Amino acid sequence: MEETEHRGEIPKLYPANATIDNFFIGGEWDKYLQQVVLPKTESVHPNPKIEQVVVEKHPELEIPLDPGDSCSGKYIYVHDLPTHFNSDILKHCRSLSKWMDMCPFISNMGLGPQLQSSDKVVSNEGWYETNQFVVEVLFHNRMKQYKCLTNDSSKAAAVFVPYYGGLDVVRYLWDSKRMMRDHYSMALIQWIREKPEWKRMWGRDHFMVAGRISWDFRRLTEKDDHWGNKLMVLPESKNMTMLTIESSPWNENDFAIPYPTDFHPSSDAQVFEWQHRMRKIRRRTLFSFAGAPRPNLKNSIRSEIIQQCKSARRKCQLLGCHPSSKKCDDPSNLLKMFQSSIFCLQPPGDSYTRRSTFDSILAGCIPVFFHPGSAYVQYLWHFPKDFTKYSVFIPGDEVKEGKANITRILSRISRRRVVAMREQVVRLIPGIVYADPRSSLETLEDAFDITVDGVLERIDGIRKEMIQGKNLTVSEAEEESNWKKTMFGTIGPHPWDHFFIREREWNPQ
């Protein structure tokens, strides 16, 4: 995840002792000292007992279907959570970031301030300065307009939990007190467990959106100085479908959804107009990179990429997103560079993924990935499984070892293939943007629509397995190979295995 390199926040993310796998090794962190008053809730046992799914048939789980009802099988019930789990968090928007005032970014239902461009880089309508961590607010507001909501949970195909988990935890991520970081998530689990909707499928029909990366919610220890909270490692959470902007490749209930971009169309026409512009625009630069080096990450290839870009001279554009630079604070600068480039380099940053990936696709620029965890095993509902149709993959270890020359590799791609790939990228645009929650698209499916379809399909499959009495327990070996099983349908050896070596715990170095 790119910690808003171009939105005024410092680029560091994770402390050196917060090792998730061989890819997550960061720098030192300031402590977040600000304290907040927590609402009174009953304490939750750190290891709550959860009902096990009994291996027996459950025909009562079938959802009544009506062929004459267009919403049959698509109804969603939304939990009416206490306000301290969502709307009250927004009231304290000034405490949501240590480095910037988040209040402007939660305006316009999470779209942020309207974006103006003097050089016509963006169109006149549908553009906002959107923060990359507000997807849970956007998603909740879109859900309020979902055409198949129901107040009758008995006919609901899925249950949505509108908890702002990302905005909650960010208030305490840099605080050493783990109990503060865990407070709301554990109180939420206790609240949900007491509802009759939970007991129907033990939460396997529940889903929620957390607007940060999975690692912010996967603390595996009880040590105060270890990163994140325990939201996604609680037994109940493992039964739910968890949606994040970056998922864990090893957990089967964790799914990635697109980072929010600045484009939020309110009509199909706005999308078609933008796609037409991206098809016709002239691209004079072979490739570009927007970002900063990561000297504290031992496996980072950022420095090598920056050096290759500089060596390529006029074939590469470089936008250095250093904390002292203001160039990356203006979204128009990024879009302008991406629009003039054929390829856009997307190396991992503090974690596997970047918002820049979606900004570049929005600009019709073909993404170049260096780690399969940056997109291919992440956005399974939103990107084609055949990644060669819309992107280029250059193994990052070959760049690190000096075996891969980016300029030479990209220059050798035929013009015919480039045209086909760009067309595929442009076609992806509707599905990676979040439409304006105050309106709706008519014939196109946006990121929200595709996500809901994916969730409903997954839960329907789980429900059918439970009705048939199948054992839903996942073995450790299956979990370890989850990324292969979901993408390739196999758990055998794969050439990408060395990219996904991980440590089982968050161990201090």
C-alpha positions in Angstrom: 0.0 0.0 0.0 1.2 3.4 -0.9 0.7 5.6 2.3 -0.6 8.5 0.1 2.8 9.5 -1.2 1.1 12.2 -3.1 -1.5 13.3 -0.5 0.7 14.9 2.1 1.3 12.0 4.5 4.8 10.6 5.3 5.7 7.6 3.2 6.7 5.3 6.1 4.2 2.7 7.2 5.4 -0.2 9.3 7.9 -0.4 12.2 10.9 -2.6 11.8 9.6 -5.2 14.3 6.3 -5.6 12.5 7.5 -8.4 10.2 4.7 -10.1 8.3 6.8 -11.9 5.8 10.0 -11.3 4.0 8.4 -8.4 2.2 7.2 -6.3 5.1 10.2 -4.8 6.8 9.9 -1.1 7.5 11.5 1.9 9.3 11.1 3.5 12.7 7.8 5.1 13.8 6.8 8.0 15.9 4.3 7.1 18.6 0.8 8.3 18.3 0.2 9.8 21.7 -3.3 11.2 21.3 -5.8 9.6 23.6 -9.6 9.4 23.0 -12.5 8.7 25.3 -13.9 5.3 24.5 -17.6 4.5 24.8 -18.5 2.1 27.7 -18.8 -1.5 26.5 -18.6 -4.8 28.2 -15.2 -6.4 28.1 -14.7 -9.1 25.5 -12.5 -12.2 26.2 -9.4 -12.0 24.0 -10.1 -15.5 22.7 -13.9 -15.7 22.5 -15.4 -19.1 21.9 -17.2 -19.5 18.6 -19.8 -22.0 17.6 -18.4 -24.6 15.3 -20.2 -25.5 12.1 -21.5 -29.0 12.7 -21.1 -31.4 9.7 -24.7 -32.1 9.2 -27.3 -31.1 6.6 -29.0 -27.7 7.1 -31.9 -27.5 4.7 -33.4 -24.7 6.7 -30.7 -22.4 5.4 -32.2 -22.2 2.0 -33.3 -18.7 0.9 -36.8 -18.5 -0.5 -36.6 -17.7 -4.2 -39.3 -15.9 -6.3 -38.8 -16.0 -10.1 -40.9 -12.9 -10.4 -38.7 -10.9 -8.0 -35.6 -9.4 -9.6 -34.0 -9.1 -6.2 -34.6 -12.8 -5.2 -31.3 -14.2 -4.1 -29.8 -10.8 -4.0 -31.3 -9.2 -0.9 -28.9 -7.7 1.7 -29.8 -7.0 5.3 -27.7 -4.2 6.9 -27.0 -4.3 10.6 -28.1 -1.1 12.4 -24.9 -0.8 14.4 -24.5 1.6 17.4 -23.2 4.9 16.0 -19.8 4.6 17.8 -18.9 1.9 15.2 -19.3 4.2 12.2 -20.9 7.7 12.1 -19.4 8.9 15.5 -15.9 8.1 14.1 -16.5 10.6 11.4 -17.4 13.3 13.9 -13.9 13.1 15.2 -12.3 13.3 11.8 -9.5 15.6 13.0 -8.1 12.7 15.0 -8.1 10.2 12.1 -4.6 11.2 10.9 -1.5 12.3 12.7 -0.3 14.3 9.7 -3.4 15.8 8.1 -7.0 16.9 8.6 -9.2 14.2 7.3 -12.4 16.2 7.7 -12.4 17.5 4.1 -12.0 14.0 2.8 -15.1 12.6 4.4 -17.2 15.4 2.9 -19.6 14.7 -0.1 -20.4 11.2 1.4 -16.7 10.2 1.4 -15.8 11.6 -2.1 -13.9 14.5 -0.7 -13.6 18.1 -2.1 -14.5 18.5 -5.8 -11.4 18.5 -8.0 -10.8 21.3 -10.4 -8.2 21.1 -13.2 -7.1 24.2 -15.0 -5.2 22.3 -17.7 -8.1 20.0 -18.7 -6.3 16.9 -17.4 -9.7 15.8 -15.9 -13.2 16.3 -17.2 -15.6 18.8 -15.8 -17.8 16.4 -13.8 -17.3 13.5 -11.5 -13.9 14.3 -10.1 -13.1 14.7 -6.4 -10.0 14.7 -4.2 -10.6 11.3 -2.6 -8.5 9.8 0.1 -7.4 6.3 -0.5 -8.5 5.1 3.0 -12.2 6.1 2.8 -13.5 3.1 0.9 -15.6 1.9 3.8 -17.4 5.2 3.9 -18.0 5.2 0.1 -19.1 1.5 0.3 -21.6 2.2 3.1 -23.1 5.1 1.3 -23.4 3.1 -1.9 -25.0 0.3 0.1 -27.7 2.7 1.3 -28.8 3.1 -2.3 -28.6 -0.6 -3.1 -31.8 -1.7 -4.9 -32.2 -5.0 -3.0 -32.0 -4.0 0.6 -34.4 -5.7 3.0 -35.5 -5.3 6.6 -36.4 -8.9 6.7 -33.2 -10.8 7.5 -34.9 -14.2 6.9 -34.9 -13.6 3.1 -31.5 -11.9 3.0 -28.8 -13.6 0.9 -26.1 -11.7 2.8 -25.7 -9.5 5.9 -23.6 -6.3 5.7 -21.8 -5.0 8.8 -21.2 -1.2 8.3 -18.2 -0.9 10.7 -15.6 1.7 9.8 -12.7 -0.6 10.9 -10.0 1.2 9.0 -10.9 4.6 10.3 -11.2 3.2 13.7 -7.8 1.5 14.0 -5.8 4.3 12.3 -6.6 6.4 15.4 -4.4 4.0 17.5 -2.0 2.3 15.1 0.9 4.4 16.3 -0.1 4.0 20.0 1.6 1.3 22.0 -1.6 0.3 23.8 -3.0 -2.8 22.0 -6.1 -2.9 24.1 -7.1 0.5 22.7 -6.5 -0.8 19.2 -8.6 -3.9 19.9 -11.4 -2.2 21.8 -14.0 -1.4 19.1 -13.3 -4.5 17.0 -13.9 -6.9 19.9 -16.9 -4.9 21.1 -18.3 -5.2 17.5 -17.9 -9.0 17.5 -19.7 -9.2 20.9 -22.5 -7.1 19.5 -22.9 -9.1 16.4 -22.8 -12.5 18.2 -25.8 -11.6 20.2 -28.0 -11.0 17.1 -30.3 -13.7 15.7 -28.8 -13.0 12.2 -25.5 -14.4 13.4 -26.9 -17.7 14.7 -28.4 -18.5 11.3 -25.1 -19.3 9.6 -22.6 -18.5 12.4 -21.7 -15.4 10.5 -20.8 -17.1 7.2 -23.3 -14.9 5.5 -21.9 -11.7 7.0 -19.4 -9.3 5.3 -17.7 -6.1 6.0 -15.4 -3.6 4.4 -12.2 -2.3 6.1 -10.6 0.5 4.3 -6.9 -0.3 5.0 -4.7 -3.2 4.1 -5.2 -6.6 5.7 -2.0 -6.5 7.7 -3.4 -3.6 9.8 -5.9 -6.0 11.3 -3.8 -9.1 11.7 -1.8 -8.8 14.9 -1.0 -12.3 16.1 0.6 -11.5 19.4 -0.4 -9.8 22.7 2.6 -7.5 22.7 1.9 -3.8 22.8 4.6 -2.8 20.4 3.4 -5.1 17.6 1.5 -3.6 14.7 -2.2 -3.6 14.1 -5.3 -4.9 15.9 -6.9 -8.4 16.0 -10.0 -7.7 13.9 -9.3 -10.3 11.2 -7.7 -13.0 13.4 -10.7 -13.3 15.8 -12.5 -16.7 15.3 -15.8 -14.9 14.3 -14.1 -12.8 11.7 -12.7 -15.9 10.0 -16.3 -16.9 9.3 -17.2 -13.6 7.7 -16.2 -12.3 4.2 -13.6 -9.5 4.8 -13.0 -6.9 2.1 -9.9 -4.8 2.2 -7.9 -2.7 -0.3 -5.1 -5.3 0.1 -5.9 -8.9 1.1 -3.8 -11.6 2.6 -2.8 -14.2 -0.1 -3.1 -16.9 2.6 -6.5 -16.4 4.0 -9.6 -17.6 2.1 -12.1 -15.2 3.6 -10.1 -12.1 2.8 -10.7 -10.4 -0.6 -9.2 -7.2 -2.1 -11.3 -4.5 -3.6 -10.0 -1.5 -5.6 -8.5 1.5 -3.9 -10.8 4.5 -4.5 -9.6 6.9 -7.3 -10.6 10.5 -7.8 -13.2 9.7 -10.5 -16.8 9.1 -9.3 -19.1 9.2 -12.2 -22.8 9.8 -11.8 -23.8 8.5 -15.2 -22.8 6.0 -17.8 -22.2 8.9 -20.2 -19.4 10.3 -18.0 -17.7 6.9 -18.0 -18.0 6.5 -21.8 -16.7 10.1 -22.4 -13.6 9.4 -20.2 -12.9 6.1 -21.9 -13.1 7.7 -25.3 -10.6 10.4 -24.2 -8.2 7.7 -22.9 -8.4 5.8 -26.1 -7.6 8.8 -28.3 -4.9 10.5 -26.2 -1.3 10.5 -27.6 1.3 8.8 -25.4 4.8 10.0 -26.1 6.6 8.4 -23.2 7.4 4.6 -23.0 7.0 4.3 -19.3 6.8 6.3 -16.1 7.1 5.9 -12.3 5.6 8.0 -9.5 7.0 7.2 -6.0 9.9 7.4 -3.7 12.6 4.9 -2.7 12.2 2.7 0.3 15.8 2.4 1.8 14.5 0.8 5.0 12.9 -2.1 3.1 15.7 -4.6 2.3 13.8 -6.3 -0.6 12.5 -3.1 -2.1 13.3 -2.5 -5.8 12.3 1.1 -5.8 15.9 2.4 -5.9 16.8 0.2 -8.9 13.6 1.3 -10.7 14.4 4.9 -10.1 17.9 4.4 -11.4 16.7 2.6 -14.5 14.2 5.4 -15.2 16.9 8.0 -15.0 19.1 6.0 -17.3 16.3 5.7 -19.9 16.2 9.5 -20.2 13.4 10.6 -22.4 11.9 7.2 -22.5 10.9 7.4 -18.9 9.2 10.1 -16.8 9.9 10.2 -13.0 7.8 11.9 -10.4 9.5 11.7 -7.1 7.0 11.6 -4.3 9.2 12.7 -1.4 7.7 14.1 1.8 9.3 17.5 1.0 7.9 17.6 -2.5 4.5 19.0 -3.3 4.3 17.7 -6.8 2.5 14.5 -5.9 0.0 16.3 -3.7 -1.9 17.4 -6.9 -3.7 14.5 -8.5 -3.6 16.3 -11.8 0.2 15.9 -11.9 -0.1 12.2 -11.6 -2.9 11.9 -14.2 -1.1 14.1 -16.6 2.1 11.9 -16.4 0.1 8.6 -16.6 -1.9 9.9 -19.6 1.3 10.6 -21.5 2.8 7.2 -20.8 2.3 3.8 -22.5 3.4 1.8 -19.4 3.2 2.7 -15.7 5.6 1.0 -13.3 3.9 -0.4 -10.1 6.5 -1.8 -7.8 5.5 -2.7 -4.2 5.8 0.1 -1.6 5.3 -0.5 2.1 3.2 -3.5 1.2 2.3 -5.3 -2.0 -0.3 -3.0 -3.5 -0.6 0.7 -4.5 -3.4 3.1 -5.2 -1.3 4.2 -8.1 -2.2 1.0 -9.9 -5.8 2.2 -10.1 -4.9 5.8 -10.9 -2.8 4.5 -13.9 -5.5 2.3 -15.2 -7.9 5.2 -14.9 -5.5 7.1 -17.2 -5.4 4.3 -19.7 -1.8 3.4 -18.9 -0.7 -0.3 -18.9 0.5 -1.3 -15.5 3.8 -3.1 -15.0 4.0 -5.3 -11.9 7.0 -6.7 -10.2 5.3 -8.9 -7.6 2.3 -11.2 -8.2 0.9 -10.0 -4.9 0.5 -6.4 -6.2 -2.6 -7.3 -8.3 -2.8 -10.8 -9.7 -3.7 -12.7 -6.5 -5.5 -9.6 -5.1 -8.4 -8.2 -7.2 -9.8 -11.5 -8.4 -13.3 -10.1 -9.0 -12.2 -6.9 -10.8 -9.2 -8.0 -13.0 -9.0 -10.7 -15.6 -7.3 -13.9 -14.5 -5.2 -13.8 -17.6 -3.0 -10.9 -16.4 -1.1 -10.8 -19.7 -4.1 -9.2 -21.3 -3.9 -6.0 -19.3 -0.4 -5.8 -17.7 3.3 -6.7 -18.0 5.0 -8.8 -15.3 8.7 -8.4 -14.7 10.0 -10.4 -11.7 11.3 -8.0 -9.1 14.1 -10.2 -8.0 15.5 -10.1 -11.5 15.4 -6.3 -11.4 17.1 -6.4 -8.0 19.9 -8.6 -9.3 20.4 -6.5 -12.4 19.1 -9.2 -14.8 16.1 -7.3 -16.1 16.4 -4.1 -18.2 13.0 -2.5 -18.0 13.5 -0.2 -21.1 14.6 -3.1 -23.2 11.7 -5.4 -22.1 9.0 -2.8 -22.7 10.5 -1.6 -26.0 10.3 -5.1 -27.4 6.6 -5.4 -26.9 4.9 -5.1 -30.3 2.7 -2.2 -31.2 -0.2 -4.5 -31.9 0.0 -6.1 -28.5 0.3 -2.6 -26.8 -2.9 -1.5 -28.6 -4.7 -4.6 -27.4 -3.5 -4.3 -23.8 -4.4 -0.6 -23.7 -7.9 -1.4 -24.9 -8.3 -4.0 -22.2 -7.1 -1.4 -19.6 -9.6 1.1 -20.8 -12.4 -1.5 -20.6 -11.4 -2.1 -16.9 -12.1 1.5 -16.0 -15.9 1.2 -15.1 -15.2 -1.7 -12.8 -12.4 -0.1 -10.8 -14.1 3.2 -10.0 -16.8 3.9 -7.3 -19.8 5.7 -8.7 -21.1 8.8 -6.9 -23.3 7.4 -4.0 -25.9 10.2 -4.7 -26.7 8.7 -8.1 -26.4 5.4 -10.0 -25.1 4.0 -13.2 -27.6 2.4 -15.6 -25.9 -0.2 -17.7 -22.4 -0.3 -16.3 -21.2 -2.1 -13.1 -18.8 -0.2 -11.0 -16.4 -1.5 -8.3 -19.2 -1.6 -5.7 -21.5 -3.6 -8.0 -18.8 -6.1 -8.9 -17.8 -6.5 -5.3 -21.4 -7.2 -4.2 -21.8 -9.8 -7.0 -18.6 -11.5 -5.8 -19.8 -11.5 -2.2 -23.2 -12.9 -3.0 -21.7 -15.6 -5.2 -19.3 -16.6 -2.5 -21.9 -16.7 0.3 -24.3 -18.6 -1.9 -21.6 -21.3 -2.4 -21.0 -21.5 1.3 -24.7 -21.8 2.0 -25.0 -24.7 -0.5 -22.1 -26.5 1.1 -23.7 -26.0 4.6 -27.1 -27.3 3.3 -25.3 -30.4 2.0 -23.5 -30.9 5.2 -20.0 -30.4 3.9 -17.1 -29.7 6.2 -16.0 -26.1 5.8 -12.8 -26.5 7.9 -9.7 -25.3 6.0 -6.4 -27.1 6.8 -3.2 -25.3 7.4 -1.7 -26.6 4.1 -4.8 -25.4 2.2 -4.5 -22.0 3.8 -0.9 -21.7 2.9 -1.7 -22.3 -0.8 -4.9 -20.3 -0.8 -3.6 -17.8 -3.4 -2.8 -20.7 -5.8 -6.1 -22.4 -5.2 -8.2 -19.3 -5.9 -6.2 -18.2 -8.9 -5.1 -21.4 -10.6 -7.2 -24.1 -9.0 -4.2 -26.0 -7.7 -2.1 -26.2 -4.6 1.0 -27.8 -6.2 4.4 -26.2 -6.7 4.3 -23.0 -8.7 7.0 -20.6 -10.1 5.7 -17.8 -7.9 6.2 -19.7 -4.6 9.3 -17.8 -3.7 7.3 -14.6 -3.8 5.0 -15.8 -1.0 7.4 -17.0 1.7 6.0 -15.8 5.0 6.7 -16.0 8.6 3.9 -17.4 10.8 4.2 -14.7 13.5 5.1 -11.0 13.7 8.7 -11.5 15.0 11.0 -8.6 16.1 14.2 -8.6 14.2 
